[in-house]
Amino acid sequence: MSLTWKSAIRNFEDYLRLEKSLSQNSIEGYLNDVRKLEEFDRESGREQGPASITYHDLREFVNHAGSEEMSARTQARLISGIRAFYRFLLIDGEIKDNPSSLLESPRLGLKLPEVLTIEEIDRIVNAIDLSKPDGHRNKAIIETLYGCGLRVSELVNLRLTDIHYGEGFVIVTGKGNKQRLVPVSGKALKEIDLYRIDRNRLPVIHDENVVFLNRRGRRLTRAMIFTITRDLAGRAGILKKISPHTFRHSFATHMIEAGADLRAVQEMLGHESIMTTEIYTHIDRSFLRDTLIMFHPRS
């Protein structure tokens, strides 16, 4: 019996969850890519099934997707998902040859992330009204995001038992449930302690071990962290497009500008590849400018 799309996608999902230990968001991203290919196969009238798709079919699919005003970055993400799917089918013995092996991703320009200056971060912190019930909590959130370089998903899942005050470290659970030790500044720890006084006054606490809670005593959502950071940036008069990830970018950039070892920053950020961390070496504009002034004959 030939392999059906439904069966292949179900097996691929099990592989991503059980063997690759990917997060649910990453799994959904991959599955959406494959479902687009399934839809293309069905709408083309061929309905060949995943094991009968050829390289030329995939080229036609990618060209069709690209005609729908898809950005180069989105197209590259789509191709990456299709490649992962067919690598799985090859490993699983469902196909003998990988039709996606010759697919080429579009060339992507270097996209530098938005970064806050130290002065802008201070303005955001100073914009927090500590007289409000959520004041100390929001200050602790900003200091932890910036002080540890956490992803927003890592922040909302941070537990009280992950904080090791004596050693000055937090245990962070990142992508694929991989854990890493990240140094935490004394300032961030102080703000967390101040927030915990307010936290203990909540009428009810549903998530006892979760650090950051809403006023109903439940874990904050990712969306709520986005709202908090965006509102604080507005209050501070900062016009840059701010997200929780901006503080992670700023953490890495300021560390490297201060001379931190790239490998150490890679470990703290939880990047699998050093190439992901290397983007932050492109952001130190002051270093580039000083180099130009020092060495260029016209300077």
Backbone bond lengths (Angstrom), bond angles and torsions (degrees), N, CA, C in turn:
res aa  C-N    CA-C-N  psi(-1)  N-CA   C-N-CA  omega(-1)  CA-C   N-CA-C  phi
1 M - - - 1.464 - - 1.538 109.33 -
2 S 1.354 116.86 131.03 1.461 120.43 -176.37 1.527 110.42 -70.86
3 L 1.320 115.11 152.63 1.460 121.72 -177.80 1.530 110.29 -70.06
4 T 1.321 117.32 128.08 1.462 121.25 178.53 1.526 110.06 -92.46
5 W 1.339 115.62 158.84 1.454 120.01 177.17 1.522 110.78 -60.81
6 K 1.330 116.41 -42.79 1.462 120.83 -177.69 1.524 111.29 -59.43
7 S 1.322 115.71 -45.69 1.463 120.64 -179.17 1.527 111.34 -67.54
8 A 1.348 115.93 -42.93 1.467 120.56 -178.51 1.521 111.18 -64.00
9 I 1.331 116.39 -42.29 1.471 120.40 -178.83 1.527 110.33 -67.91
10 R 1.334 116.66 -39.58 1.470 120.12 178.01 1.529 111.07 -62.62
11 N 1.328 116.61 -44.20 1.469 120.72 179.32 1.527 111.53 -66.74
12 F 1.339 115.76 -37.82 1.466 121.08 178.53 1.525 109.92 -64.00
13 E 1.333 116.60 -41.36 1.462 121.29 178.57 1.531 110.57 -62.44
14 D 1.333 117.38 -43.44 1.472 120.88 178.15 1.524 110.44 -61.70
15 Y 1.328 116.25 -40.44 1.471 121.72 -179.97 1.530 110.41 -63.29
16 L 1.340 117.17 -45.50 1.463 120.88 -178.73 1.526 111.25 -65.60
17 R 1.335 116.05 -37.01 1.465 119.89 -176.90 1.529 111.89 -79.29
18 L 1.327 116.75 -47.47 1.464 120.56 -171.42 1.523 113.26 -87.12
19 E 1.335 116.77 -40.85 1.465 118.99 -175.77 1.528 112.75 -93.87
20 K 1.337 117.17 -38.11 1.464 119.94 -178.94 1.530 112.05 -92.84
21 S 1.353 116.90 -14.29 1.468 122.45 178.04 1.526 112.97 53.90
22 L 1.343 116.07 42.27 1.459 120.51 179.99 1.522 110.42 -80.49
23 S 1.337 115.24 158.72 1.460 120.32 176.63 1.523 109.33 -72.00
24 Q 1.333 116.29 162.64 1.465 120.74 -179.38 1.528 111.04 -62.23
25 N 1.333 117.43 -36.59 1.469 120.60 178.22 1.516 111.52 -62.48
26 S 1.333 117.13 -44.05 1.466 121.08 179.35 1.518 110.85 -65.80
27 I 1.327 116.49 -41.33 1.472 120.91 179.34 1.520 110.06 -60.50
28 E 1.334 117.32 -46.35 1.465 120.97 -179.98 1.519 111.23 -61.62
29 G 1.332 116.78 -36.66 1.463 120.56 177.54 1.514 111.64 -60.97
30 Y 1.328 116.82 -47.77 1.469 121.13 178.87 1.529 111.33 -63.69
31 L 1.312 116.55 -43.85 1.472 120.00 -177.61 1.523 111.23 -65.75
32 N 1.327 117.56 -36.52 1.462 120.67 177.29 1.518 111.64 -63.21
33 D 1.343 116.79 -37.93 1.469 120.68 177.23 1.529 110.61 -61.48
34 V 1.327 116.01 -44.94 1.470 120.28 -177.82 1.531 110.51 -69.48
35 R 1.334 116.49 -36.47 1.471 119.36 178.74 1.528 111.68 -64.46
36 K 1.326 116.44 -32.39 1.466 119.95 176.07 1.529 110.61 -65.10
37 L 1.333 115.99 -38.88 1.464 119.93 177.18 1.528 110.32 -67.56
38 E 1.330 116.87 -40.30 1.464 120.65 176.90 1.533 110.58 -60.18
39 E 1.332 116.47 -43.43 1.471 120.94 179.67 1.522 110.82 -63.77
40 F 1.340 116.58 -40.69 1.468 121.37 177.91 1.533 110.40 -62.66
41 D 1.341 116.65 -42.73 1.465 121.65 179.11 1.528 110.69 -61.81
42 R 1.335 115.68 -40.13 1.462 120.10 -179.27 1.536 111.49 -71.23
43 E 1.341 116.08 -44.87 1.466 120.07 -176.62 1.516 112.83 -71.27
44 S 1.347 116.68 -23.08 1.468 119.67 177.51 1.525 111.63 -72.81
45 G 1.340 116.11 -14.67 1.461 120.79 179.58 1.515 113.74 86.60
46 R 1.343 117.21 -3.92 1.471 119.51 -177.60 1.524 111.32 -82.96
47 E 1.355 115.20 -42.93 1.473 121.31 -179.34 1.521 111.42 46.11
48 Q 1.346 114.26 58.03 1.466 120.34 -175.77 1.524 113.01 -79.52
49 G 1.321 115.13 -26.39 1.459 118.64 -172.90 1.518 109.82 90.60
50 P 1.339 118.07 157.19 1.477 121.42 -172.78 1.523 114.54 -61.96
51 A 1.332 118.09 -33.51 1.467 120.11 -174.99 1.523 112.66 -76.81
52 S 1.338 117.57 -14.93 1.470 120.69 -177.18 1.522 112.59 -102.37
53 I 1.326 117.51 -1.98 1.465 121.32 179.36 1.531 109.05 -67.20
54 T 1.337 116.30 136.24 1.461 121.62 -179.66 1.527 110.59 -105.55
55 Y 1.329 115.07 172.19 1.471 119.99 176.02 1.522 110.71 -58.93
56 H 1.344 116.91 -40.94 1.467 120.57 -179.00 1.522 111.01 -66.24
57 D 1.324 117.42 -35.13 1.470 120.86 174.88 1.527 110.09 -62.51
58 L 1.325 116.28 -43.03 1.460 120.54 -179.47 1.525 111.14 -66.26
59 R 1.354 116.38 -39.06 1.465 119.71 177.20 1.522 110.20 -61.61
60 E 1.331 115.95 -43.32 1.464 120.91 179.13 1.532 110.35 -63.23
61 F 1.330 116.06 -40.03 1.466 121.65 178.93 1.527 110.88 -63.44
62 V 1.329 117.31 -46.30 1.463 121.79 -179.30 1.526 110.32 -64.51
63 N 1.342 117.25 -41.72 1.465 120.64 178.42 1.525 110.92 -64.02
64 H 1.339 115.91 -39.31 1.460 121.01 178.29 1.530 110.42 -63.99
65 A 1.333 116.29 -43.78 1.467 120.57 178.91 1.527 110.63 -64.51
66 G 1.333 116.23 -39.57 1.467 121.23 179.98 1.512 113.65 -66.82
67 S 1.343 116.98 -24.14 1.467 120.62 -179.90 1.515 112.26 -75.08
68 E 1.352 116.93 -10.20 1.463 121.26 -178.28 1.529 111.53 -95.82
69 E 1.349 115.47 36.57 1.463 122.61 177.99 1.531 112.24 54.03
70 M 1.324 116.00 39.01 1.459 121.61 177.49 1.530 108.62 -81.91
71 S 1.312 117.34 133.44 1.463 120.36 179.49 1.527 110.20 -67.56
72 A 1.332 115.49 159.13 1.472 120.39 -179.50 1.527 110.39 -60.99
73 R 1.329 116.24 -35.97 1.473 120.07 -179.05 1.526 110.86 -68.00
74 T 1.352 116.43 -41.43 1.464 120.48 178.47 1.520 110.56 -67.41
75 Q 1.344 115.93 -38.02 1.461 120.31 178.62 1.530 110.53 -65.15
76 A 1.324 116.88 -40.15 1.466 120.95 178.12 1.526 110.61 -63.78
77 R 1.348 116.62 -39.09 1.463 121.66 177.80 1.524 111.05 -63.68
78 L 1.345 116.16 -40.28 1.465 121.96 179.02 1.535 110.60 -63.47
79 I 1.324 116.50 -46.12 1.468 121.17 -179.71 1.524 110.22 -63.70
80 S 1.335 116.68 -39.56 1.466 120.78 177.84 1.524 110.79 -59.89
81 G 1.343 117.13 -41.64 1.460 121.09 178.94 1.516 112.76 -65.24
82 I 1.322 116.45 -40.85 1.472 121.16 179.49 1.525 110.40 -66.89
83 R 1.330 116.09 -40.04 1.476 119.85 177.86 1.525 110.33 -61.67
84 A 1.330 116.99 -44.02 1.462 120.92 -179.81 1.523 110.72 -61.83
85 F 1.319 116.85 -40.14 1.466 121.86 179.99 1.527 110.49 -62.35
86 Y 1.335 117.03 -45.90 1.474 119.11 -176.85 1.526 112.16 -77.06
87 R 1.321 117.82 -26.14 1.471 119.03 171.59 1.527 109.35 -64.18
88 F 1.348 116.20 -39.99 1.462 120.85 177.62 1.534 110.88 -62.77
89 L 1.340 117.33 -46.35 1.474 120.29 -179.19 1.527 110.79 -61.84
90 L 1.349 116.92 -33.81 1.471 120.78 178.03 1.529 109.81 -69.08
91 I 1.330 116.58 -45.43 1.471 121.45 178.40 1.524 110.38 -61.85
92 D 1.330 115.74 -37.99 1.461 121.71 -176.23 1.528 112.67 -78.80
93 G 1.339 116.49 -4.77 1.461 120.15 178.39 1.511 114.73 78.86
94 E 1.334 117.82 14.52 1.461 120.74 -179.63 1.530 111.67 -82.55
95 I 1.327 117.41 -23.94 1.462 121.96 177.35 1.527 108.95 -133.48
96 K 1.332 115.74 155.98 1.469 120.27 179.33 1.522 111.69 -98.24
97 D 1.330 116.42 -28.59 1.465 121.13 179.37 1.523 109.01 -126.90
98 N 1.328 116.43 142.88 1.457 121.58 -178.16 1.529 109.79 -91.39
99 P 1.343 119.00 108.49 1.465 120.53 -177.88 1.522 113.48 -70.88
100 S 1.335 117.63 -13.91 1.470 119.83 -177.14 1.515 112.91 -92.89
101 S 1.334 117.78 -3.13 1.468 120.45 -172.08 1.530 112.42 -63.82
102 L 1.348 118.01 -26.88 1.464 120.60 -178.38 1.528 112.85 -97.07
103 L 1.336 116.91 0.52 1.470 119.38 179.22 1.526 109.82 -65.25
104 E 1.312 117.14 133.83 1.463 121.59 178.80 1.519 110.15 -108.93
105 S 1.315 115.51 132.85 1.467 120.11 176.50 1.523 109.42 -81.01
106 P 1.331 117.61 150.16 1.472 120.00 176.30 1.520 109.89 -65.44
107 R 1.317 116.50 148.60 1.462 120.92 178.36 1.532 109.03 -70.86
108 L 1.320 115.49 132.31 1.461 121.03 -179.06 1.520 109.59 -110.11
109 G 1.320 115.65 132.44 1.453 119.26 174.33 1.517 110.04 -72.77
110 L 1.316 116.72 159.81 1.456 121.36 178.50 1.523 108.83 -70.88
111 K 1.303 116.78 118.54 1.473 121.39 -179.94 1.521 107.98 -106.03
112 L 1.323 115.13 107.97 1.454 119.54 -177.75 1.525 110.31 -79.70
113 P 1.322 117.44 132.80 1.465 120.26 -179.99 1.526 111.41 -71.79
114 E 1.322 115.81 153.52 1.466 121.53 175.30 1.524 108.99 -67.86
115 V 1.318 116.48 137.31 1.464 121.29 -177.74 1.525 109.39 -131.22
116 L 1.325 115.95 139.68 1.458 121.71 175.42 1.522 110.10 -91.74
117 T 1.313 116.26 147.24 1.460 119.74 172.35 1.534 108.19 -79.56
118 I 1.316 116.21 164.91 1.462 120.31 177.65 1.532 109.67 -61.59
119 E 1.332 116.47 -37.70 1.474 120.89 179.46 1.527 110.54 -64.73
120 E 1.344 117.65 -38.47 1.465 121.11 179.17 1.533 111.12 -68.06
121 I 1.329 116.75 -37.63 1.468 119.97 177.02 1.525 109.87 -64.54
122 D 1.333 116.77 -41.08 1.468 120.11 177.15 1.527 110.68 -61.93
123 R 1.331 117.16 -38.75 1.468 120.66 178.97 1.529 110.86 -64.45
124 I 1.331 116.51 -39.69 1.470 120.48 178.40 1.526 110.33 -64.16
125 V 1.333 116.08 -44.69 1.472 120.55 179.60 1.522 110.25 -62.81
126 N 1.338 116.41 -41.32 1.465 120.60 -178.55 1.529 112.46 -71.47
127 A 1.340 116.33 -17.17 1.468 120.23 179.39 1.530 112.01 -79.87
128 I 1.333 117.25 -7.91 1.469 121.21 -178.52 1.528 109.74 -78.06
129 D 1.312 115.77 128.52 1.469 121.73 178.43 1.540 108.67 -86.91
130 L 1.316 116.58 102.25 1.467 121.53 -176.51 1.527 113.29 -73.42
131 S 1.335 116.61 -8.76 1.466 119.02 177.72 1.527 111.47 -79.94
132 K 1.340 116.81 -13.93 1.465 120.54 179.71 1.531 109.96 -85.54
133 P 1.340 117.46 154.99 1.470 120.81 -177.32 1.520 114.21 -57.80
134 D 1.337 116.65 -31.09 1.467 119.15 -178.31 1.532 112.45 -97.46
135 G 1.335 117.50 8.18 1.464 121.32 -175.52 1.517 113.58 -61.12
136 H 1.348 116.37 -55.78 1.470 119.95 -178.86 1.529 111.00 -65.15
137 R 1.333 116.61 -34.55 1.472 119.39 177.13 1.529 110.43 -61.82
138 N 1.344 117.39 -48.29 1.464 120.54 -177.68 1.528 111.76 -65.64
139 K 1.331 116.59 -34.83 1.471 119.41 177.01 1.524 110.28 -67.09
140 A 1.330 116.62 -41.15 1.468 120.41 177.60 1.531 110.90 -64.21
141 I 1.339 117.27 -36.38 1.473 121.42 178.42 1.522 110.30 -62.59
142 I 1.344 116.83 -48.63 1.475 120.46 -178.89 1.522 110.69 -63.70
143 E 1.339 117.06 -44.89 1.471 119.92 -178.70 1.533 111.27 -64.91
144 T 1.332 117.33 -33.11 1.471 120.21 179.53 1.524 111.05 -75.89
145 L 1.337 117.17 -42.18 1.472 120.52 176.85 1.524 110.56 -58.44
146 Y 1.332 115.32 -49.37 1.462 119.98 -177.12 1.522 112.07 -78.02
147 G 1.332 117.19 -35.95 1.465 120.39 -176.16 1.515 114.06 -74.85
148 C 1.344 116.89 -23.21 1.471 120.14 -177.19 1.524 113.13 -119.72
149 G 1.340 117.74 -11.05 1.463 120.09 -179.91 1.518 112.81 68.56
150 L 1.327 117.92 36.71 1.463 120.93 -175.10 1.518 112.19 -80.23
151 R 1.334 115.55 150.17 1.462 121.12 165.99 1.522 106.88 -72.75
152 V 1.355 116.21 157.66 1.465 119.56 -178.64 1.526 111.10 -63.53
153 S 1.340 117.31 -36.37 1.470 120.29 178.76 1.523 110.75 -65.72
154 E 1.345 117.32 -33.27 1.460 121.29 178.28 1.524 110.88 -71.55
155 L 1.325 115.97 -35.43 1.461 120.33 179.68 1.534 111.32 -66.50
156 V 1.341 117.24 -48.06 1.472 119.35 -175.15 1.527 111.14 -69.34
157 N 1.328 117.40 -21.12 1.467 120.59 179.69 1.528 113.39 -98.37
158 L 1.332 116.83 2.49 1.470 120.49 -180.00 1.528 109.82 -63.88
159 R 1.343 116.13 133.65 1.465 121.45 -178.00 1.531 110.47 -110.10
160 L 1.320 115.10 154.78 1.466 119.91 177.87 1.522 111.24 -59.11
161 T 1.338 117.06 -37.01 1.473 120.63 -179.60 1.532 112.44 -74.39
162 D 1.355 116.99 -6.59 1.468 120.39 176.06 1.526 111.56 -83.31
163 I 1.328 116.75 -13.90 1.472 121.39 -175.84 1.525 109.44 -93.14
164 H 1.327 115.04 121.44 1.474 120.77 179.74 1.532 108.33 -113.99
165 Y 1.320 114.66 94.96 1.464 121.48 -172.80 1.529 111.96 -63.36
166 G 1.323 116.67 -44.80 1.466 119.83 -175.85 1.513 112.75 -61.25
167 E 1.339 116.46 -41.05 1.468 121.12 -178.02 1.524 112.54 -87.34
168 G 1.362 117.29 -16.51 1.464 119.99 -179.19 1.516 113.04 73.99
169 F 1.348 117.03 34.59 1.463 121.70 179.95 1.521 110.15 -129.82
170 V 1.343 115.47 154.56 1.464 120.67 166.66 1.523 108.10 -120.72
171 I 1.329 115.96 145.09 1.464 120.96 173.66 1.523 107.12 -90.15
172 V 1.320 116.31 120.01 1.461 121.78 -176.77 1.527 109.34 -110.12
173 T 1.327 116.27 129.91 1.463 121.26 175.98 1.521 107.86 -98.99
174 G 1.344 115.66 110.21 1.458 120.91 -174.51 1.510 113.25 -100.68
175 K 1.334 115.00 -152.81 1.463 121.14 -177.91 1.525 110.47 -60.84
176 G 1.338 115.41 140.58 1.460 119.91 179.53 1.512 112.85 67.10
177 N 1.340 116.98 22.51 1.469 122.74 -179.62 1.527 113.20 60.01
178 K 1.342 116.03 23.76 1.466 119.55 177.86 1.523 109.06 -82.37
179 Q 1.329 115.77 133.64 1.461 120.43 -177.80 1.524 111.04 -101.82
180 R 1.331 114.57 147.45 1.465 120.10 176.43 1.523 108.57 -144.80
181 L 1.329 115.32 156.11 1.463 121.53 176.08 1.518 108.67 -95.33
182 V 1.331 116.37 129.19 1.461 120.95 -179.55 1.521 108.66 -125.31
183 P 1.337 117.83 127.57 1.469 119.22 176.24 1.527 110.13 -62.29
184 V 1.317 117.02 143.73 1.462 121.26 178.96 1.522 108.28 -124.41
185 S 1.327 116.21 135.57 1.464 120.36 -175.61 1.529 111.06 -71.87
186 G 1.314 114.71 155.54 1.458 119.75 176.78 1.519 111.63 -61.32
187 K 1.336 117.26 -32.49 1.467 121.26 179.68 1.520 110.41 -65.06
188 A 1.344 116.76 -44.18 1.465 120.43 179.17 1.533 109.97 -63.54
189 L 1.336 116.50 -42.74 1.471 119.97 179.65 1.531 111.36 -63.32
190 K 1.341 116.29 -38.31 1.460 120.69 178.71 1.533 110.27 -63.50
191 E 1.341 116.31 -43.39 1.469 119.92 -179.12 1.527 111.26 -68.04
192 I 1.334 117.02 -36.09 1.472 119.92 176.50 1.529 109.82 -63.61
193 D 1.334 116.89 -41.27 1.466 120.81 179.33 1.524 111.47 -63.38
194 L 1.342 116.69 -42.22 1.466 120.53 178.20 1.530 110.52 -64.24
195 Y 1.328 116.01 -39.67 1.466 120.20 178.91 1.531 111.06 -65.91
196 R 1.328 117.36 -35.88 1.466 120.61 -176.70 1.535 111.47 -63.69
197 I 1.327 117.35 -25.16 1.471 120.20 175.34 1.528 108.93 -64.83
198 D 1.340 116.39 -46.32 1.471 120.89 177.55 1.526 110.50 -67.73
199 R 1.325 116.24 -37.19 1.466 121.21 -178.67 1.527 110.57 -60.59
200 N 1.326 116.11 -40.42 1.469 120.96 -178.79 1.529 112.90 -68.57
201 R 1.344 116.17 -14.92 1.469 120.27 179.42 1.525 112.76 -89.82
202 L 1.329 117.30 -3.25 1.462 119.79 179.37 1.532 109.45 -60.64
203 P 1.345 117.38 140.37 1.470 120.11 -178.46 1.523 113.33 -56.53
204 V 1.354 115.84 -38.16 1.460 120.79 179.00 1.523 108.67 -147.73
205 I 1.324 116.28 143.89 1.462 120.97 177.97 1.525 107.69 -123.50
206 H 1.324 115.33 114.76 1.468 120.78 -179.69 1.532 111.61 -86.04
207 D 1.347 115.90 -39.09 1.465 120.41 -178.09 1.528 108.44 -106.16
208 E 1.333 115.63 83.71 1.468 122.65 -171.27 1.529 113.53 -55.89
209 N 1.339 117.29 -40.89 1.462 120.44 -171.45 1.524 113.30 -94.28
210 V 1.330 117.76 -5.45 1.471 120.85 179.57 1.521 108.76 -81.04
211 V 1.342 116.17 135.36 1.467 119.56 -174.92 1.527 111.22 -69.79
212 F 1.329 117.23 -57.75 1.467 120.72 -170.63 1.534 111.08 -98.51
213 L 1.342 114.93 117.90 1.464 122.06 -175.14 1.520 111.02 -120.71
214 N 1.337 115.44 154.63 1.464 119.43 172.03 1.528 109.48 -83.72
215 R 1.327 117.22 -178.70 1.478 119.88 -174.80 1.517 112.49 -69.11
216 R 1.350 116.53 -12.73 1.471 120.11 176.24 1.524 112.14 -93.94
217 G 1.328 116.47 7.16 1.459 120.34 175.57 1.513 114.04 79.35
218 R 1.350 115.86 20.38 1.470 119.59 179.53 1.526 110.26 -114.37
219 R 1.317 115.09 159.22 1.462 122.43 179.00 1.540 110.49 -54.69
220 L 1.316 116.37 135.50 1.460 120.50 175.66 1.521 109.97 -67.77
221 T 1.332 116.82 146.76 1.461 121.14 176.41 1.526 109.46 -87.52
222 R 1.332 115.51 162.53 1.467 120.63 175.41 1.527 109.99 -59.04
223 A 1.351 115.83 -40.91 1.464 120.30 -178.01 1.528 111.06 -61.61
224 M 1.338 116.46 -37.00 1.458 120.09 -179.84 1.526 111.31 -66.49
225 I 1.326 117.03 -36.85 1.476 120.36 177.45 1.525 109.55 -65.36
226 F 1.334 117.32 -40.00 1.470 121.08 176.48 1.528 109.70 -59.21
227 T 1.336 116.73 -45.26 1.465 121.25 -178.66 1.526 110.91 -63.00
228 I 1.328 116.75 -43.85 1.471 121.21 -179.24 1.529 110.87 -60.74
229 T 1.333 116.55 -49.31 1.474 119.79 -177.13 1.527 111.46 -66.57
230 R 1.333 117.28 -39.21 1.464 120.56 -179.35 1.531 111.00 -66.53
231 D 1.349 115.92 -43.06 1.468 119.87 -179.94 1.527 111.76 -64.98
232 L 1.331 116.79 -40.68 1.465 120.29 -179.90 1.531 111.14 -66.06
233 A 1.337 116.43 -38.87 1.468 120.03 177.98 1.528 110.13 -63.38
234 G 1.340 116.31 -39.58 1.459 120.11 177.61 1.518 111.95 -63.61
235 R 1.336 116.09 -42.24 1.458 120.39 178.83 1.528 111.84 -64.72
236 A 1.337 115.36 -32.02 1.470 120.44 -179.65 1.532 111.93 -82.00
237 G 1.342 116.67 -2.67 1.460 120.69 178.86 1.513 113.94 74.15
238 I 1.332 116.68 25.35 1.470 121.01 179.63 1.527 108.98 -93.98
239 L 1.330 116.82 123.54 1.464 122.33 -173.78 1.530 112.74 -91.22
240 K 1.338 117.52 -7.69 1.465 120.26 178.90 1.531 109.70 -64.67
241 K 1.332 115.74 153.75 1.462 120.53 177.12 1.534 108.08 -77.62
242 I 1.326 115.79 106.22 1.462 121.60 -171.41 1.527 110.45 -103.30
243 S 1.331 115.60 139.52 1.464 122.54 171.17 1.523 106.77 -140.47
244 P 1.331 118.71 170.23 1.470 119.05 175.83 1.532 112.35 -56.50
245 H 1.345 116.56 -31.88 1.468 120.46 -178.52 1.532 111.32 -66.59
246 T 1.345 117.13 -23.35 1.461 120.62 179.62 1.526 110.72 -60.11
247 F 1.325 116.61 -35.50 1.461 120.36 179.75 1.531 110.67 -70.48
248 R 1.317 116.70 -33.70 1.483 121.28 175.43 1.533 109.69 -65.64
249 H 1.339 116.22 -45.72 1.470 120.18 177.17 1.525 110.61 -60.57
250 S 1.334 115.87 -41.93 1.465 120.26 -178.32 1.526 110.93 -66.24
251 F 1.336 116.54 -41.35 1.468 121.90 176.42 1.532 109.93 -54.61
252 A 1.338 116.71 -52.00 1.466 120.84 -176.44 1.523 111.42 -65.17
253 T 1.327 116.34 -43.54 1.465 120.91 -178.43 1.520 111.08 -63.17
254 H 1.317 117.64 -46.73 1.466 120.84 -178.21 1.531 111.16 -66.81
255 M 1.337 116.88 -34.73 1.465 120.25 177.14 1.531 110.80 -63.35
256 I 1.323 116.48 -46.58 1.467 120.73 -177.20 1.529 110.54 -70.25
257 E 1.337 116.75 -38.75 1.468 120.05 177.31 1.529 111.27 -61.72
258 A 1.337 115.95 -30.74 1.472 120.09 -179.80 1.528 112.16 -82.98
259 G 1.347 116.87 -2.90 1.462 120.68 176.16 1.514 115.48 102.02
260 A 1.338 118.14 12.41 1.467 120.31 179.98 1.524 110.86 -66.00
261 D 1.326 116.19 146.74 1.462 122.28 178.89 1.531 109.76 -66.36
262 L 1.330 116.07 135.27 1.466 121.28 -176.37 1.521 111.24 -60.79
263 R 1.325 117.15 -38.56 1.474 120.82 179.51 1.527 111.42 -65.18
264 A 1.331 116.08 -37.68 1.462 119.71 179.01 1.527 110.34 -65.78
265 V 1.343 116.57 -41.14 1.464 120.60 178.11 1.528 110.01 -65.48
266 Q 1.332 116.11 -38.86 1.470 120.27 176.64 1.527 110.97 -57.91
267 E 1.333 116.45 -44.38 1.462 121.12 179.74 1.526 111.19 -63.73
268 M 1.320 116.04 -43.27 1.462 119.71 -177.28 1.530 111.70 -67.62
269 L 1.340 116.67 -35.21 1.461 120.42 179.55 1.526 112.49 -79.93
270 G 1.337 116.95 -19.78 1.455 120.00 -178.37 1.517 112.77 77.81
271 H 1.353 116.57 28.52 1.463 120.44 176.75 1.524 109.86 -78.84
272 E 1.326 117.33 132.92 1.466 119.91 176.71 1.518 110.75 -71.17
273 S 1.341 116.75 -37.64 1.462 120.99 -176.90 1.523 110.31 -110.67
274 I 1.317 116.43 138.47 1.466 121.77 176.57 1.525 110.14 -65.00
275 M 1.356 116.83 -24.43 1.464 120.64 -179.41 1.526 111.09 -64.16
276 T 1.334 117.16 -32.70 1.470 120.72 177.94 1.516 109.81 -66.03
277 T 1.326 116.74 -38.55 1.467 121.23 -178.81 1.525 110.80 -73.50
278 E 1.333 117.15 -28.70 1.468 121.17 -174.15 1.522 113.26 -63.86
279 I 1.352 117.24 -19.02 1.468 118.28 179.12 1.517 110.72 -58.49
280 Y 1.326 116.99 -28.93 1.465 120.06 -176.65 1.527 111.75 -73.63
281 T 1.311 117.96 -15.50 1.464 119.72 175.57 1.524 110.35 -74.51
282 H 1.327 117.94 -16.12 1.467 121.39 179.84 1.527 111.86 -85.31
283 I 1.328 117.14 -7.87 1.460 120.46 -169.94 1.521 112.57 -94.83
284 D 1.326 116.77 -16.11 1.466 119.61 -175.43 1.532 109.16 -74.83
285 R 1.326 116.50 79.68 1.466 121.54 -175.17 1.531 111.72 -66.82
286 S 1.340 116.59 -35.60 1.463 119.68 -178.44 1.525 110.45 -64.21
287 F 1.352 116.49 -37.82 1.470 120.08 178.46 1.534 109.70 -64.84
288 L 1.338 116.63 -43.38 1.467 120.05 179.88 1.524 110.47 -63.40
289 R 1.325 116.12 -41.80 1.467 120.30 -179.09 1.527 110.43 -64.91
290 D 1.338 116.93 -44.13 1.472 120.37 179.22 1.522 110.75 -62.75
291 T 1.346 116.60 -37.77 1.467 120.87 178.63 1.527 110.25 -63.71
292 L 1.345 115.77 -42.80 1.462 120.23 178.81 1.530 110.35 -61.18
293 I 1.330 116.63 -47.42 1.470 121.18 -178.22 1.522 110.55 -61.95
294 M 1.352 116.07 -37.96 1.463 120.34 -175.88 1.526 112.90 -73.02
295 F 1.350 116.38 -37.79 1.461 118.64 -168.38 1.536 115.81 -113.19
296 H 1.336 118.77 -18.72 1.457 118.48 -176.32 1.526 110.57 -79.02
297 P 1.346 118.31 132.85 1.470 120.72 -175.49 1.522 113.38 -61.09
298 R 1.312 118.82 -28.64 1.456 121.73 -179.76 1.516 113.02 -80.11
299 S 1.338 116.39 -7.54 1.463 119.92 -177.21 1.517 111.26 -94.53
